């Protein structure tokens, strides 16, 4: 266990406290079982280490941080660790990447039963199914999902520009005041264009090539490691899954032609639909439907987007600006809202009541004329013009 203490000291002492995600303050860390899910690379590990450093200090004692793929767990169990930690007065156990420990759910349930006075915070892949795990944790775990950086967080992280978040409803009802507030602090358009290229993940260091290489590594890890573990994909077919993702990156927004995909991949329809759903769960793509409430298992989606604009820029040889704009809107609003494909009436329908059309600064209302509660989200716009709003406003929602 001394090995884990040494690693704890080293890892917690190294974490920077310069910028802390707002999500840190939204988590009820004092609850007995807290889960933090999210795609690889969005910053779960950094946030957990920052919380430990701020609230417990660098030295292990009441708190202990462990990564669950540590060599320690080749000869010791989580249950054994918890028992020893509790005996020496441990109060809060932090388990990072818990999905890399095969029987994590069963052992967490038992630890929770045996040591009700000990808090456990654990992180895992966006693919882990906490509610459907081997042991029933649904009534015990308080679960959070961590996203990549919003445009607002990008301004804070990389440009030292502090702006408050605004709800989608507030943006629609009060865009003039919000734009005025932003424009007193920065010229958003050029910064927004940078965000679309390199702003979603918190590991950009100024080198676009290196950044895109890291994104490609993240994508490969998710497909080769996590999707084979959680989605039942045969490792021999991960090349097919990568080929599917690359095809979508080059052809989105993709109005789905399953016959075309099955021919391209030389796979049957059911397998292609299964792969699409797995890529969606892994937060590599987003599947849109015209009526999400009536979606059945393995139903063909109506439109497909790459999950975020940075993955799109990393994978595609060339990207249409219209595709980037739509991808951004879907990514930012899907975190808190139901987003559906608008089909013949606008690009998107939000929460069954708001219709959005997305385009450049000269985008007109022709396609959504006479549609109630409709708005145009226009790129290269600083101030709203009636129901025509700057596109970048959607990046202030979290």
C-alpha positions in Angstrom: 0.0 0.0 0.0 3.0 2.3 0.5 3.4 2.2 -3.3 0.0 3.7 -3.7 0.8 6.4 -1.2 3.9 7.3 -3.1 2.0 7.5 -6.3 -0.7 9.6 -4.7 1.9 12.1 -3.4 3.6 12.3 -6.8 0.4 12.7 -8.9 -1.4 15.1 -6.6 1.7 17.3 -6.2 2.1 17.6 -10.0 -1.4 18.8 -10.9 -1.7 22.5 -11.7 -4.3 24.6 -9.9 -4.2 27.5 -12.4 -7.6 26.8 -13.9 -10.3 24.6 -12.4 -13.4 23.5 -14.3 -16.7 24.9 -13.1 -18.0 21.4 -12.9 -15.9 20.9 -9.8 -18.3 23.1 -7.8 -21.4 21.3 -9.1 -20.4 17.9 -7.9 -21.6 16.7 -4.5 -18.3 15.3 -3.5 -19.5 14.5 0.1 -22.0 11.9 -1.1 -21.1 8.3 -0.3 -20.8 7.1 -4.0 -20.1 9.5 -6.8 -19.4 8.6 -10.4 -17.8 10.9 -13.0 -18.2 9.6 -16.5 -16.9 11.0 -19.7 -15.0 10.4 -22.9 -11.3 10.0 -22.8 -9.4 13.3 -22.8 -12.0 15.7 -21.5 -10.3 16.2 -18.1 -11.8 13.9 -15.6 -8.5 12.9 -14.1 -7.2 16.5 -13.7 -10.4 17.6 -12.1 -10.3 14.8 -9.5 -6.7 15.5 -8.6 -7.3 19.2 -8.3 -10.2 18.6 -5.9 -8.0 16.3 -3.7 -5.2 18.9 -3.7 -7.5 21.7 -2.8 -9.4 19.8 0.0 -7.0 17.2 1.3 -3.6 18.5 0.4 -0.8 16.5 -1.2 -0.2 13.9 1.5 -2.3 10.8 1.6 -4.2 10.3 4.8 -7.9 10.9 4.9 -7.9 10.7 1.1 -6.3 8.3 -1.3 -6.1 8.5 -5.1 -5.6 5.3 -7.2 -5.6 4.6 -10.9 -7.4 1.2 -11.4 -5.0 -0.1 -14.0 -2.1 0.1 -11.5 0.1 -2.9 -11.2 -0.9 -3.0 -7.5 -4.3 -4.5 -8.6 -2.7 -7.5 -10.2 -2.1 -8.9 -6.8 -4.6 -7.0 -4.6 -8.4 -6.3 -4.9 -10.3 -3.1 -4.5 -12.0 -4.7 -1.5 -8.6 -5.4 0.1 -7.5 -1.8 -0.5 -10.7 -0.4 1.0 -10.3 -2.6 4.1 -6.7 -1.5 4.7 -7.4 2.1 3.9 -10.4 2.1 6.3 -8.3 0.6 9.1 -5.8 3.5 9.0 -8.5 6.1 9.2 -9.2 6.7 5.5 -12.3 8.7 4.7 -12.4 9.3 1.0 -11.2 6.9 -1.7 -10.8 8.2 -5.3 -10.7 5.5 -8.0 -9.7 6.7 -11.4 -10.5 4.8 -14.6 -12.5 2.2 -12.6 -13.7 0.5 -15.8 -10.2 -1.0 -16.2 -10.8 -3.1 -13.1 -13.0 -6.1 -14.2 -15.2 -6.6 -11.1 -15.4 -2.9 -10.1 -19.2 -2.8 -9.7 -19.5 -5.8 -7.4 -16.7 -4.8 -5.2 -17.9 -1.2 -4.9 -21.3 -2.4 -3.8 -19.6 -4.6 -1.1 -17.3 -1.8 0.0 -20.3 0.5 0.3 -22.1 -2.1 2.5 -19.1 -2.8 4.7 -17.8 0.8 5.2 -20.8 3.2 5.0 -18.7 5.9 6.6 -16.2 6.0 3.7 -16.9 8.1 0.6 -15.9 6.7 -2.8 -15.5 8.9 -5.9 -14.8 7.0 -9.1 -14.3 7.9 -12.8 -14.9 5.9 -15.8 -15.4 5.8 -19.6 -18.6 7.3 -21.0 -19.3 3.7 -22.1 -19.6 2.2 -18.6 -23.1 1.3 -17.7 -23.4 2.1 -14.0 -27.1 1.4 -13.9 -26.8 -1.9 -15.6 -23.5 -3.1 -14.0 -23.1 -6.5 -12.5 -24.1 -5.2 -9.1 -27.1 -2.9 -8.8 -25.7 0.5 -8.0 -28.5 2.6 -9.5 -30.0 3.6 -6.2 -26.6 4.3 -4.6 -24.6 6.2 -7.1 -24.8 9.9 -7.9 -23.6 10.1 -11.5 -22.2 13.0 -13.4 -21.1 13.3 -17.1 -18.1 15.5 -18.0 -18.0 17.1 -21.4 -15.1 18.8 -23.2 -14.6 22.5 -23.0 -17.4 24.8 -24.1 -16.5 28.0 -26.1 -16.9 29.9 -22.8 -14.5 27.5 -21.0 -12.1 27.7 -23.9 -12.0 31.5 -23.4 -11.3 31.0 -19.7 -8.7 28.3 -20.1 -6.7 29.6 -23.0 -7.4 33.4 -23.2 -7.9 34.3 -19.5 -11.4 35.8 -20.4 -14.0 35.2 -17.7 -17.6 35.0 -18.8 -20.7 33.6 -17.0 -22.7 30.8 -18.4 -26.2 31.3 -19.7 -29.1 28.9 -20.2 -30.3 28.3 -23.7 -33.6 29.9 -22.7 -31.8 33.0 -21.4 -29.8 33.3 -24.6 -33.0 33.2 -26.7 -34.8 35.8 -24.6 -31.9 38.1 -23.8 -29.3 37.9 -26.5 -28.6 41.7 -26.8 -27.4 42.1 -23.2 -25.3 38.9 -23.4 -23.6 39.9 -26.6 -22.9 43.4 -25.1 -21.3 41.7 -22.1 -19.1 39.5 -24.2 -18.0 42.3 -26.6 -16.8 44.4 -23.7 -14.3 41.7 -23.0 -13.2 40.3 -26.4 -13.9 40.1 -30.1 -15.5 36.7 -30.1 -15.5 35.8 -33.8 -11.8 35.1 -34.3 -11.6 33.3 -31.0 -14.6 31.2 -31.9 -13.0 30.1 -35.2 -10.0 29.0 -33.2 -12.2 27.1 -30.7 -13.9 25.2 -33.6 -10.4 24.0 -34.6 -8.6 23.3 -31.4 -10.7 24.3 -28.3 -12.7 21.3 -27.2 -10.1 19.3 -25.4 -8.0 20.8 -22.5 -4.7 19.7 -23.9 -4.0 22.1 -26.7 -0.4 23.5 -26.4 -0.3 25.7 -29.5 0.8 23.0 -31.9 -2.1 22.0 -34.2 -0.4 18.9 -35.6 0.5 17.5 -32.2 -3.0 18.3 -30.9 -4.7 16.4 -33.8 -2.3 13.5 -33.3 -3.4 13.3 -29.7 -7.0 13.3 -30.8 -6.4 10.5 -33.2 -4.7 8.5 -30.4 -7.8 9.1 -28.2 -10.1 7.9 -31.0 -8.0 4.8 -31.5 -7.9 4.0 -27.8 -11.7 4.3 -27.5 -12.3 2.0 -30.5 -9.6 -0.5 -29.9 -9.9 -0.7 -26.1 -13.1 0.6 -24.7 -15.5 -0.4 -27.5 -14.2 -3.9 -27.6 -14.6 -4.1 -23.8 -18.0 -2.5 -23.5 -19.7 -2.9 -26.8 -18.8 -6.5 -27.7 -17.0 -5.5 -30.8 -14.6 -8.2 -32.0 -11.0 -6.8 -32.0 -10.6 -8.2 -35.5 -13.3 -5.7 -36.7 -11.9 -2.5 -35.1 -10.5 -1.6 -38.5 -14.0 -1.7 -39.9 -15.2 0.6 -37.1 -12.4 3.0 -37.9 -13.2 2.9 -41.6 -16.8 3.7 -40.7 -15.8 6.7 -38.6 -13.4 8.0 -41.3 -16.1 7.7 -43.9 -18.6 9.6 -41.8 -16.0 12.3 -41.1 -15.5 12.9 -44.8 -19.2 12.8 -45.7 -21.1 14.5 -42.8 -23.6 15.8 -42.2 -24.6 12.4 -43.4 -28.2 11.7 -44.2 -28.1 8.1 -43.6 -28.0 5.6 -46.5 -27.5 2.3 -44.8 -27.3 0.4 -48.1 -24.4 2.6 -49.1 -22.6 2.0 -45.8 -23.2 -1.8 -45.9 -21.7 -1.9 -49.4 -18.7 0.3 -48.4 -17.9 -1.7 -45.3 -18.9 -5.1 -46.6 -21.0 -5.7 -43.5 -24.7 -6.5 -43.0 -27.3 -3.8 -42.0 -27.7 -5.0 -38.4 -23.9 -4.8 -37.8 -23.6 -1.4 -39.3 -26.4 0.0 -37.2 -24.9 -1.7 -34.1 -21.5 0.0 -34.8 -23.2 3.4 -35.3 -24.9 3.1 -31.9 -21.7 2.0 -30.3 -19.8 5.0 -31.8 -22.6 7.2 -30.5 -22.4 5.8 -26.9 -18.6 6.3 -27.1 -19.1 10.0 -27.9 -17.4 9.8 -31.2 -20.5 10.5 -33.3 -24.0 11.9 -32.6 -27.0 10.2 -34.1 -30.0 12.5 -34.7 -33.6 11.4 -35.2 -36.7 13.3 -36.3 -38.6 11.8 -33.3 -36.2 10.6 -30.7 -39.0 9.5 -28.3 -40.1 6.8 -30.7 -36.7 5.5 -31.6 -36.4 1.7 -31.3 -33.3 -0.5 -31.0 -31.2 -0.5 -34.1 -33.4 2.0 -35.9 -31.8 3.9 -38.7 -30.8 7.4 -37.6 -31.9 10.4 -39.8 -28.6 12.2 -39.6 -25.1 11.7 -38.3 -22.6 14.2 -37.0 -19.1 13.7 -35.6 -19.3 14.3 -31.9 -17.3 17.6 -31.8 -15.6 19.9 -34.3 -12.1 19.1 -33.1 -12.5 15.4 -33.9 -13.9 16.4 -37.2 -11.0 18.6 -38.1 -8.5 16.0 -36.9 -10.0 13.2 -39.0 -11.3 14.8 -42.2 -9.0 15.9 -45.1 -11.2 18.9 -45.8 -14.2 20.1 -43.9 -17.1 22.2 -45.1 -17.8 25.2 -42.9 -21.5 24.5 -42.9 -20.8 21.1 -41.4 -18.6 22.5 -38.7 -21.3 25.0 -37.7 -24.0 22.3 -37.4 -21.6 20.0 -35.6 -20.9 22.7 -33.1 -24.6 23.4 -32.4 -25.4 19.7 -31.9 -22.4 19.2 -29.6 -23.1 22.2 -27.4 -26.9 21.8 -27.0 -27.0 18.0 -26.7 -25.4 18.3 -23.2 -28.6 19.6 -21.6 -31.3 19.5 -24.3 -33.1 17.1 -26.6 -31.9 17.8 -30.1 -33.7 16.4 -33.1 -33.2 16.6 -36.8 -35.5 19.2 -38.3 -35.7 17.6 -41.7 -38.0 19.8 -43.8 -38.5 22.4 -41.1 -35.2 23.9 -40.0 -32.0 22.2 -39.2 -32.8 21.2 -35.7 -35.7 21.0 -33.2 -34.8 21.6 -29.6 -36.9 20.2 -26.7 -39.9 19.8 -29.0 -40.5 23.6 -29.2 -37.6 25.6 -30.7 -36.6 25.4 -34.3 -33.1 26.4 -35.3 -31.6 27.1 -38.8 -27.8 27.3 -38.9 -25.7 29.2 -41.5 -23.5 32.1 -42.4 -24.0 35.8 -41.7 -26.2 36.1 -44.7 -28.5 33.2 -43.8 -32.2 34.1 -44.3 -35.4 33.0 -42.7 -36.8 31.6 -45.9 -36.6 27.9 -44.7 -38.4 28.6 -41.4 -40.7 31.4 -42.4 -43.9 31.4 -40.4 -42.5 28.7 -38.1 -43.3 29.7 -34.4 -40.4 29.8 -32.0 -37.8 29.7 -34.7 -34.3 31.3 -34.8 -31.4 31.6 -37.2 -27.9 30.9 -35.7 -25.6 32.9 -38.0 -21.8 32.7 -38.1 -19.6 35.8 -38.4 -22.2 37.9 -36.5 -21.5 39.9 -33.4 -24.9 41.2 -32.4 -28.4 39.7 -32.8 -30.8 41.0 -35.4 -34.2 40.1 -34.2 -34.4 36.2 -34.1 -31.1 36.0 -36.0 -28.5 35.3 -33.3 -24.7 34.9 -33.4 -23.7 31.3 -33.6 -21.1 31.5 -30.9 -23.7 32.2 -28.3 -24.5 28.5 -28.2 -21.0 28.1 -26.7 -22.0 29.9 -23.5 -24.5 27.3 -22.2 -22.0 25.6 -19.8 
